[in-house]
């Protein structure tokens, strides 16, 4: 949903335009098929109450809002009476305004295209989009969902959202479709499929931690391993709670968090356990040693993410600087008051190291 409207869009190319192959869009056969597609969509009636597109669409200038190359003609009768060849198509779509008087944006309508350098007339286009807009003041979310389901089905998508397969049902066209809730539906499908992998991931990680921590030890460190994994689970629950309290909407995208936290949290557990084992110091000194190691690890991870995601470098750079400042302050100050500020690490050490 965008603003006060629901959009359902068909991305249209000539048949055979899969992969690197690009065919000419501006032919009569292609536009004849686009008119058939448009007529099919406009005749959709939603199952619950039989309402059609014309009863639910956003009205602009006295007609339903449909953004497509068919706007170069006032209606199908005008198209049929003026177009008899590919050359007629090229002449019509080279106009600077649509039939309703609105200006044409060739880039928005056709994407990549070619035009005559002298006359400015359009010569070649490889694809276009057709968007059907529903007015949210006229339809409920459930009605918009019904229309989208029928829209996707009419254009050839079968098995959505659990097992979507696109069938090309128009001989002259190669179509891809997008609805206002398609992204969320696809995320739901993917996350649902991968949920069993989350459990498997944590089991495998637990077995690995037990083996790593028990290497060379007299006893099996099953308790420490459980503490490391459970700390990741607890941090994930806390993160969801904080987001909910701050009003951040819960979407399917945030359910990738378990995969990320298990990778970030477990290496910190190894740093803490190593600090606890290697020094015979007071608890505060162990905390300081572990905190320094964790800060270094976090700085390293920030640099790696900056390298992999240069467009998101600002928040990652901020994390890097914060961790660096913590490390400098901790290294130059050894007062008990500063050590007591490391309460998060103290709780973590008690959870990991004293459970055995």
C-alpha positions as CSV (number, residue, x, y, z in Angstrom):
1,X,0.0,0.0,0.0
2,X,1.3,3.4,-0.9
3,X,-0.3,6.5,0.5
4,X,-4.0,6.0,0.1
5,X,-3.8,3.5,-2.7
6,X,-3.1,-0.2,-3.4
7,X,-1.0,-1.0,-6.4
8,X,-0.9,-4.1,-8.5
9,X,1.6,-4.1,-11.3
10,X,2.5,-6.2,-14.3
11,X,6.0,-5.9,-15.7
12,X,5.5,-6.7,-19.4
13,X,8.1,-7.7,-22.0
14,X,7.7,-9.3,-25.4
15,X,7.6,-13.1,-25.5
16,X,11.1,-14.6,-25.5
17,X,12.6,-11.8,-23.5
18,X,14.0,-14.0,-20.8
19,X,17.5,-13.6,-19.4
20,X,19.8,-11.5,-21.7
21,X,17.5,-11.7,-24.7
22,X,15.6,-8.5,-25.3
23,X,13.0,-8.2,-28.0
24,X,11.2,-5.2,-29.5
25,X,8.1,-4.2,-27.4
26,X,6.7,-1.7,-30.0
27,X,4.8,-4.1,-32.2
28,X,1.1,-4.5,-32.9
29,X,1.1,-8.1,-31.7
30,X,2.4,-7.1,-28.3
31,X,0.0,-4.2,-27.9
32,X,-2.9,-6.4,-29.0
33,X,-2.0,-8.8,-26.2
34,X,-1.6,-5.9,-23.7
35,X,-5.2,-4.8,-24.5
36,X,-6.4,-8.4,-23.8
37,X,-4.5,-8.4,-20.5
38,X,-6.0,-5.0,-19.6
39,X,-9.5,-6.2,-20.4
40,X,-9.0,-9.3,-18.3
41,X,-7.9,-7.3,-15.2
42,X,-10.7,-4.8,-15.6
43,X,-13.3,-7.6,-15.6
44,X,-12.0,-9.2,-12.4
45,X,-14.7,-9.5,-9.8
46,X,-13.7,-10.3,-6.2
47,X,-15.4,-13.4,-4.8
48,X,-16.8,-12.0,-1.6
49,X,-19.2,-9.4,-3.1
50,X,-18.6,-9.3,-6.9
51,X,-17.2,-5.8,-7.0
52,X,-15.1,-5.1,-10.1
53,X,-12.0,-2.9,-10.6
54,X,-14.1,0.1,-11.9
55,X,-16.0,0.1,-8.5
56,X,-12.8,0.1,-6.4
57,X,-10.2,2.1,-8.5
58,X,-8.8,5.5,-7.8
59,X,-10.5,8.0,-10.0
60,X,-8.3,10.7,-11.6
61,X,-9.7,12.9,-14.4
62,X,-12.9,11.0,-14.4
63,X,-11.4,7.6,-15.1
64,X,-9.8,4.8,-13.2
65,X,-6.0,5.2,-12.6
66,X,-4.2,2.7,-14.7
67,X,-0.6,3.7,-15.7
68,X,0.2,1.9,-18.9
69,X,1.3,2.5,-22.6
70,X,-2.4,2.1,-23.5
71,X,-3.0,5.6,-22.3
72,X,-1.8,6.8,-25.7
73,X,-5.3,5.9,-26.9
74,X,-8.5,7.0,-25.4
75,X,-10.0,3.5,-25.5
76,X,-9.8,0.3,-27.4
77,X,-12.0,1.5,-30.2
78,X,-9.7,4.4,-30.8
79,X,-6.7,2.0,-30.9
80,X,-8.4,-0.4,-33.3
81,X,-9.3,2.4,-35.7
82,X,-5.9,4.1,-35.8
83,X,-3.4,1.2,-35.5
84,X,-2.9,-1.3,-38.3
85,X,0.9,-1.9,-38.2
86,X,4.0,-1.7,-36.1
87,X,4.8,1.7,-37.5
88,X,1.5,3.0,-36.2
89,X,2.4,1.8,-32.7
90,X,5.8,3.6,-32.9
91,X,4.1,6.8,-34.0
92,X,1.6,6.8,-31.3
93,X,3.9,6.1,-28.4
94,X,6.4,8.8,-29.6
95,X,3.9,11.5,-28.5
96,X,4.9,13.7,-25.6
97,X,1.4,13.5,-24.0
98,X,-1.1,10.8,-23.4
99,X,-4.6,10.9,-24.8
100,X,-5.9,12.4,-21.6
101,X,-3.4,15.3,-21.8
102,X,-0.9,14.2,-19.1
103,X,2.8,14.4,-19.9
104,X,4.7,11.2,-20.7
105,X,7.7,10.1,-18.8
106,X,9.4,7.6,-21.1
107,X,11.8,6.5,-18.5
108,X,9.1,5.7,-16.0
109,X,6.9,4.0,-18.7
110,X,9.5,2.0,-20.7
111,X,12.7,1.9,-18.6
112,X,15.5,1.5,-21.1
113,X,14.5,2.7,-24.6
114,X,16.1,4.2,-27.8
115,X,15.0,7.2,-29.7
116,X,15.9,9.1,-32.8
117,X,18.5,11.7,-32.1
118,X,17.1,14.2,-34.5
119,X,13.4,13.9,-34.2
120,X,13.2,12.6,-30.7
121,X,10.8,9.9,-31.8
122,X,10.8,6.6,-29.9
123,X,12.3,3.8,-31.9
124,X,12.8,0.9,-29.6
125,X,11.6,-0.2,-26.2
126,X,12.1,-3.6,-24.4
127,X,9.5,-3.5,-21.6
128,X,6.9,-1.6,-19.8
129,X,4.8,-1.7,-16.6
130,X,1.1,-1.6,-16.1
131,X,-0.2,-0.5,-12.7
132,X,-3.7,-0.8,-11.4
133,X,-4.5,1.4,-8.5
134,X,-7.2,0.7,-5.9
135,X,-8.5,3.5,-3.6
136,X,-8.1,2.5,0.0
137,X,-11.1,4.7,0.9
138,X,-13.3,2.5,-1.3
139,X,-12.0,-0.9,-0.4
140,X,-11.1,-2.8,2.8
141,X,-7.7,-4.5,3.2
142,X,-9.5,-7.8,2.8
143,X,-11.1,-6.7,-0.5
144,X,-7.7,-5.4,-1.8
145,X,-6.2,-8.8,-0.9
146,X,-9.0,-10.6,-2.8
147,X,-8.4,-8.4,-5.9
148,X,-4.6,-9.0,-5.7
149,X,-5.1,-12.8,-5.6
150,X,-7.4,-12.6,-8.6
151,X,-5.0,-10.2,-10.4
152,X,-2.0,-12.6,-9.8
153,X,-4.1,-15.6,-10.9
154,X,-5.3,-13.8,-14.1
155,X,-1.8,-12.9,-15.1
156,X,-0.5,-16.5,-14.7
157,X,0.8,-16.8,-11.1
158,X,-0.2,-20.1,-9.5
159,X,0.4,-21.5,-6.1
160,X,1.0,-18.2,-4.3
161,X,2.2,-17.5,-1.7
162,X,3.5,-20.9,-0.5
163,X,4.8,-22.2,-3.8
164,X,4.5,-19.5,-6.5
165,X,5.1,-20.5,-10.1
166,X,4.7,-18.1,-13.0
167,X,3.0,-19.4,-16.1
168,X,3.0,-17.3,-19.3
169,X,-0.6,-17.3,-20.3
170,X,-0.4,-14.6,-23.1
171,X,1.4,-15.8,-26.2
172,X,2.9,-12.5,-27.2
173,X,4.0,-11.4,-23.7
174,X,6.5,-12.3,-21.0
175,X,5.0,-11.1,-17.7
176,X,6.2,-10.7,-14.1
177,X,3.8,-9.5,-11.5
178,X,3.9,-7.6,-8.3
179,X,1.2,-6.8,-5.7
180,X,1.3,-4.4,-2.8
181,X,1.7,-7.3,-0.3
182,X,3.8,-9.6,-2.5
183,X,7.1,-8.7,-0.7
184,X,5.6,-9.5,2.7
185,X,4.1,-12.8,1.4
186,X,7.4,-13.8,-0.1
187,X,9.2,-13.1,3.1
188,X,6.6,-15.1,5.0
189,X,7.1,-18.0,2.7
190,X,10.9,-18.0,2.9
191,X,11.0,-17.5,6.7
192,X,8.4,-20.2,7.2
193,X,10.5,-22.6,5.1
194,X,13.7,-21.8,7.0
195,X,12.3,-21.9,10.5
196,X,13.3,-25.6,11.0
197,X,16.8,-24.6,10.1
198,X,16.9,-22.1,13.0
199,X,16.4,-25.0,15.5
200,X,19.0,-27.1,13.6
201,X,21.5,-24.2,13.6
202,X,21.3,-23.8,17.4
203,X,21.6,-27.6,17.9
204,X,24.7,-27.7,15.7
205,X,26.2,-24.7,17.4
206,X,25.6,-26.2,20.8
207,X,27.4,-29.4,19.9
208,X,30.3,-27.3,18.5
209,X,30.6,-25.2,21.6
210,X,30.6,-28.3,23.8
211,X,33.4,-29.8,21.8
212,X,35.4,-26.6,21.6
213,X,35.1,-25.7,25.3
214,X,35.7,-29.3,26.4
215,X,38.9,-29.7,24.3
216,X,41.7,-30.6,26.7
217,X,39.5,-30.1,29.7
218,X,38.9,-32.8,32.4
219,X,35.1,-32.4,32.2
220,X,32.6,-31.8,29.5
221,X,31.6,-28.2,29.4
222,X,27.9,-28.8,28.6
223,X,26.7,-26.1,31.0
224,X,28.9,-23.4,29.6
225,X,27.8,-24.3,26.1
226,X,24.1,-24.1,27.2
227,X,24.8,-20.7,28.8
228,X,26.3,-19.4,25.5
229,X,23.4,-20.5,23.4
230,X,20.8,-19.4,25.9
231,X,22.4,-16.0,26.2
232,X,21.8,-15.6,22.4
233,X,18.2,-16.6,22.8
234,X,17.7,-14.2,25.7
235,X,19.3,-11.3,23.8
236,X,17.0,-12.1,20.9
237,X,13.9,-12.0,23.1
238,X,15.1,-8.7,24.7
239,X,15.7,-7.2,21.2
240,X,12.1,-8.1,20.1
241,X,10.8,-6.6,23.4
242,X,12.7,-3.3,23.0
243,X,11.5,-3.0,19.4
244,X,7.9,-3.6,20.4
245,X,8.2,-1.1,23.3
246,X,9.6,1.5,20.9
247,X,6.7,1.0,18.4
248,X,8.9,-0.6,15.7
249,X,6.6,-2.8,13.6
250,X,7.3,-6.5,13.7
251,X,7.7,-7.8,10.2
252,X,8.9,-11.1,8.7
253,X,12.3,-9.4,7.9
254,X,13.3,-9.3,11.6
255,X,13.0,-13.0,11.9
256,X,16.5,-13.3,10.4
257,X,17.8,-12.1,13.8
258,X,18.3,-15.6,15.3
259,X,20.8,-16.4,12.5
260,X,22.8,-13.2,13.1
261,X,22.8,-13.3,16.9
262,X,24.1,-16.9,17.2
263,X,27.1,-15.9,15.1
264,X,27.8,-12.7,17.0
265,X,27.0,-13.9,20.5
266,X,28.9,-17.2,20.6
267,X,32.3,-15.7,19.7
268,X,31.9,-13.3,22.7
269,X,31.2,-16.3,24.9
270,X,34.6,-17.8,23.9
271,X,36.3,-14.6,24.7
272,X,34.8,-14.4,28.1
273,X,35.5,-18.0,29.0
274,X,39.1,-17.7,27.8
275,X,39.6,-14.6,30.0
276,X,38.1,-16.5,33.0
277,X,40.4,-19.4,32.5
278,X,43.7,-17.7,31.7
279,X,44.0,-15.3,34.6
280,X,43.9,-15.8,38.3
281,X,42.5,-12.4,39.1
282,X,39.6,-10.9,40.9
283,X,36.2,-10.9,39.3
284,X,36.5,-7.2,38.3
285,X,39.9,-7.8,36.6
286,X,38.4,-10.8,34.7
287,X,35.6,-8.6,33.6
288,X,38.0,-6.0,32.3
289,X,40.1,-8.5,30.4
290,X,37.0,-10.1,28.8
291,X,35.5,-6.7,28.0
292,X,38.7,-5.6,26.2
293,X,38.6,-8.8,24.1
294,X,35.0,-8.3,23.2
295,X,35.5,-4.7,22.2
296,X,38.3,-5.8,19.9
297,X,36.1,-8.5,18.4
298,X,33.2,-6.0,17.9
299,X,35.6,-3.5,16.2
300,X,36.8,-6.2,13.9
301,X,33.2,-7.2,13.0
302,X,32.3,-3.6,12.3
303,X,35.2,-3.2,9.9
304,X,34.2,-6.5,8.1
305,X,30.6,-5.2,7.8
306,X,31.8,-1.8,6.5
307,X,33.9,-3.6,3.9
308,X,30.9,-5.8,2.8
309,X,28.2,-3.1,3.1
310,X,29.9,0.3,2.2
311,X,26.5,2.0,1.7
312,X,25.7,1.4,5.4
313,X,29.1,2.4,6.7
314,X,27.9,5.3,8.9
315,X,26.1,3.3,11.7
316,X,28.8,0.6,11.5
317,X,31.5,3.3,11.8
318,X,29.7,4.7,14.8
319,X,29.8,1.2,16.5
320,X,33.5,0.9,15.7
321,X,34.2,4.3,17.3
322,X,32.1,3.6,20.4
323,X,33.9,0.3,20.9
324,X,37.2,2.0,20.4
325,X,36.4,4.7,22.9
326,X,35.3,2.1,25.5
327,X,38.6,0.2,25.0
328,X,40.7,3.4,25.4
329,X,38.8,4.5,28.5
330,X,39.0,1.1,30.1
331,X,42.7,0.8,29.3
332,X,43.6,4.2,30.8
333,X,41.4,3.9,33.9
334,X,41.7,1.2,36.5
335,X,39.4,2.5,39.2
336,X,36.9,0.2,40.9
337,X,34.1,2.5,39.9
338,X,34.9,2.0,36.2
339,X,35.0,-1.7,36.7
340,X,31.7,-1.8,38.4
341,X,30.2,-0.1,35.3
342,X,30.8,-3.4,33.4
343,X,27.7,-4.9,34.9
344,X,26.6,-6.5,31.6
345,X,29.8,-8.5,31.3
346,X,29.7,-9.4,35.0
347,X,26.2,-11.0,34.5
348,X,27.4,-12.7,31.4
349,X,30.4,-14.2,33.2
350,X,28.3,-15.5,36.1
351,X,25.9,-17.0,33.6
352,X,28.6,-18.7,31.5
353,X,31.5,-19.6,33.8
354,X,29.8,-20.4,37.2
355,X,27.1,-22.7,35.7
356,X,29.7,-25.5,35.6
